[in-house]
Amino acid sequence: MKELVEVIAKALVDNPDEVVVTESENDDELVIELKVAPSDMGKVIGKQGRIAKAIRSVVKAASSRLEKKVMVEIQ
């Protein structure tokens, strides 16, 4: 999942070198944190959060086999 979010984020931003994706796992939950440059934050979130919602939807669809709840946090 980490690689998927990283590829999507790097395609969206102007500074792909500053994209940092971390993954942490709790009991039945997988948390993926996405950090980008402050100037690229709007591109990752999108108007009214549409791009962020789309990223979360793609990750949710890709993680359906894991049987874990996957959360994508943009910081």
C-alpha positions as CSV (number, residue, x, y, z in Angstrom):
1,M,0.0,0.0,0.0
2,K,2.9,2.3,0.8
3,E,4.2,2.1,-2.7
4,L,0.8,2.7,-4.3
5,V,0.3,6.0,-2.3
6,E,3.9,7.0,-3.1
7,V,3.4,6.6,-6.9
8,I,0.1,8.4,-6.9
9,A,1.5,11.3,-4.8
10,K,4.7,11.7,-6.8
11,A,2.6,11.9,-10.0
12,L,0.6,14.8,-8.6
13,V,3.2,17.1,-7.1
14,D,5.8,19.5,-8.4
15,N,8.5,18.3,-5.9
16,P,8.4,14.5,-6.0
17,D,11.7,14.3,-4.0
18,E,9.9,15.7,-1.0
19,V,7.2,13.0,-0.9
20,V,7.5,10.9,2.2
21,V,5.2,8.0,2.9
22,T,5.3,6.0,6.1
23,E,3.3,3.0,7.1
24,S,2.4,1.8,10.6
25,E,0.3,-1.1,11.6
26,N,-1.9,-1.5,14.7
27,D,-4.0,-4.5,15.7
28,D,-6.4,-4.6,12.8
29,E,-5.6,-1.2,11.2
30,L,-3.0,0.0,8.7
31,V,-2.2,3.7,8.8
32,I,-0.4,5.3,5.8
33,E,0.9,8.8,6.4
34,L,1.6,11.0,3.4
35,K,3.9,14.1,3.8
36,V,4.5,16.5,0.9
37,A,6.0,20.0,0.5
38,P,3.8,22.8,1.8
39,S,3.5,24.2,-1.7
40,D,2.2,20.9,-3.0
41,M,-0.4,20.3,-0.3
42,G,-3.2,21.8,-2.4
43,K,-2.4,19.5,-5.3
44,V,-2.7,16.4,-3.1
45,I,-5.9,17.5,-1.3
46,G,-7.6,19.0,-4.4
47,K,-10.7,21.2,-4.5
48,Q,-13.0,20.3,-1.6
49,G,-10.8,17.3,-0.9
50,R,-11.7,15.4,-4.0
51,I,-8.2,14.2,-4.9
52,A,-7.6,13.1,-1.3
53,K,-10.9,11.2,-1.3
54,A,-9.9,9.6,-4.6
55,I,-6.6,8.5,-3.2
56,R,-8.3,7.0,-0.2
57,S,-10.8,5.2,-2.5
58,V,-8.1,3.6,-4.6
59,V,-6.2,2.5,-1.5
60,K,-9.4,1.0,0.0
61,A,-10.1,-0.9,-3.2
62,A,-6.5,-2.2,-3.3
63,S,-6.6,-3.3,0.3
64,S,-9.8,-5.3,0.1
65,R,-7.8,-8.5,0.3
66,L,-5.9,-7.5,3.5
67,E,-9.0,-7.7,5.7
68,K,-7.7,-4.7,7.6
69,K,-8.9,-1.2,7.8
70,V,-6.6,1.1,5.9
71,M,-6.4,4.8,6.7
72,V,-4.6,7.4,4.6
73,E,-3.6,10.5,6.5
74,I,-2.2,13.6,4.7
75,Q,0.1,15.7,6.8
